[in-house]
């Protein structure tokens, strides 16, 4: 399973994603080395979430290829991508609200169940062992992320910070090698954001993850990412260390110089979701 | 509570139910037996319908189609050859069925075949329909029910058309069969819902996109729910054929689906307990409310009997329940021994409920 030598864990090669006449992602390439933590930033509508959606199979890209651990996963269904080792969280939290915190995590183990339906209905020996194993593993995971004491509560009743945390825990339960976090700090106050930074670094070490992170909170991005990629209008405009990015004139223009750009008559801007 | 106690209590409950049925079998007249049988059949149909609609959250409107398939297949297999010749007098029945029938004691085979045929129907309609979501899925499955209805009306060599099929033999001990099927359906569906597969189905109901991102294969799991639901729906249809001894397409119109929908919504979508309880309540109400359809003399005022008045009352009740219990009587919750234990200990004012809550 271990990728040999310098092979990237994930690589996107010239990926283009068009929705009708709208190009959300234009000839986008990206390589992630195992163990890396890369930040993906850009103004609203730059196409960041679209990057996640094509990686996880929500959309099949119009052009280009996506390779994970050397395997071509372009156009795979989301559940197969997850089974291959890529997990994600969502910008707007998408928990299974009516299920308990533990059940939310258990759903993620379902993909590795070896028992069939009949085995599950008749509670075969194999199924009972697997179910018990899942519950043990699930509780252990909740313990590690600090959600064990709310394991039996319904997910939609949790406070916001814990919901975010549960979403990440649920993603971890799929045993990913690559974790995609979509604006994990959205709606958090500075204190919660600081806690989240610690949490991300903690799980990265403990679960030996490679992380791709979308974030608007510059404190968080600059604080924990070694490398940052900047997107604007679906195109890569810069890549580098946090210091390099902060000084890059094109990045500053993308974030601050929209008024000047409009005056130059570049025409209407189409906002792409996320 | 220890799970061995819970198993014991469940077995005790089943034993009690069987004692009751044993008693009912000998002591109740035909009318009351019929009500009990109907209740059991509604339980089978509603619990299986709740699996696809309530648990998996896929809005299907096709259970009348599944029940029709089950009823016709069971009937065609079990109807004696002489009766077949009498029923299909305009056009003969198609060949192998014309000449052969199962003996009555093989009725479980006929019922299972009915269930299997309905499951096959569910599989075939599922291939195109389960790619749709929400309202679109509802329309597609509604279309399926209508197609079955039209086919039953028009393939006369197989279904005898609108005239229907008469003279389905009576099953001795029908109460045992219907309630046995009800118990087996509830046990099987509950077991499925409480398994890892059930969690996957609920996850699909709560958020399809997230479920898929967590590795749940959407199509396969929706299909699983639809096929299992179709199977038990077919069994319910077969049982209905034995109970009423005559079937015709008009028994399986959209009204049947509508009735089942009322039952599972009243009970609380997703709650098997709710489906069972309201199936019984609905059946009993249907009988109790016969009063409102009979002519009434209030001194000088004479009110003639109005047929269909029962549905008016039931609809009014439906509105009332929806106003006060928005998520149905059980609101997606289930009966469990733990819950009962907690209620019991709470009433006695002890602190046992904490220990009860900490056990699964």
Boltz contact constraints between the chains, C-beta under 6 A:
constraints:
  - contact:
      token1: [A, 78]
      token2: [B, 212]
      max_distance: 6.0
  - contact:
      token1: [A, 78]
      token2: [B, 213]
      max_distance: 6.0
  - contact:
      token1: [A, 79]
      token2: [B, 212]
      max_distance: 6.0
  - contact:
      token1: [A, 79]
      token2: [B, 215]
      max_distance: 6.0
  - contact:
      token1: [A, 79]
      token2: [B, 216]
      max_distance: 6.0
  - contact:
      token1: [A, 79]
      token2: [B, 217]
      max_distance: 6.0
  - contact:
      token1: [A, 82]
      token2: [B, 215]
      max_distance: 6.0
  - contact:
      token1: [A, 83]
      token2: [B, 215]
      max_distance: 6.0
  - contact:
      token1: [A, 88]
      token2: [B, 213]
      max_distance: 6.0
  - contact:
      token1: [A, 94]
      token2: [B, 207]
      max_distance: 6.0
  - contact:
      token1: [A, 94]
      token2: [B, 210]
      max_distance: 6.0
  - contact:
      token1: [A, 96]
      token2: [B, 203]
      max_distance: 6.0
  - contact:
      token1: [A, 96]
      token2: [B, 206]
      max_distance: 6.0
  - contact:
      token1: [A, 97]
      token2: [B, 206]
      max_distance: 6.0
  - contact:
      token1: [A, 98]
      token2: [B, 206]
      max_distance: 6.0
  - contact:
      token1: [A, 99]
      token2: [B, 202]
      max_distance: 6.0
  - contact:
      token1: [A, 103]
      token2: [B, 199]
      max_distance: 6.0
  - contact:
      token1: [A, 106]
      token2: [B, 199]
      max_distance: 6.0
  - contact:
      token1: [A, 107]
      token2: [B, 199]
      max_distance: 6.0
  - contact:
      token1: [A, 107]
      token2: [B, 203]
      max_distance: 6.0
  - contact:
      token1: [A, 107]
      token2: [B, 214]
      max_distance: 6.0
  - contact:
      token1: [A, 108]
      token2: [B, 214]
      max_distance: 6.0
  - contact:
      token1: [A, 110]
      token2: [B, 196]
      max_distance: 6.0
  - contact:
      token1: [A, 110]
      token2: [B, 200]
      max_distance: 6.0
  - contact:
      token1: [A, 111]
      token2: [B, 215]
      max_distance: 6.0
  - contact:
      token1: [A, 113]
      token2: [B, 196]
      max_distance: 6.0
  - contact:
      token1: [A, 117]
      token2: [B, 197]
      max_distance: 6.0
  - contact:
      token1: [A, 120]
      token2: [B, 195]
      max_distance: 6.0
  - contact:
      token1: [A, 120]
      token2: [B, 197]
      max_distance: 6.0
  - contact:
      token1: [A, 121]
      token2: [B, 188]
      max_distance: 6.0
  - contact:
      token1: [A, 121]
      token2: [B, 191]
      max_distance: 6.0
  - contact:
      token1: [A, 121]
      token2: [B, 192]
      max_distance: 6.0
  - contact:
      token1: [A, 174]
      token2: [B, 215]
      max_distance: 6.0
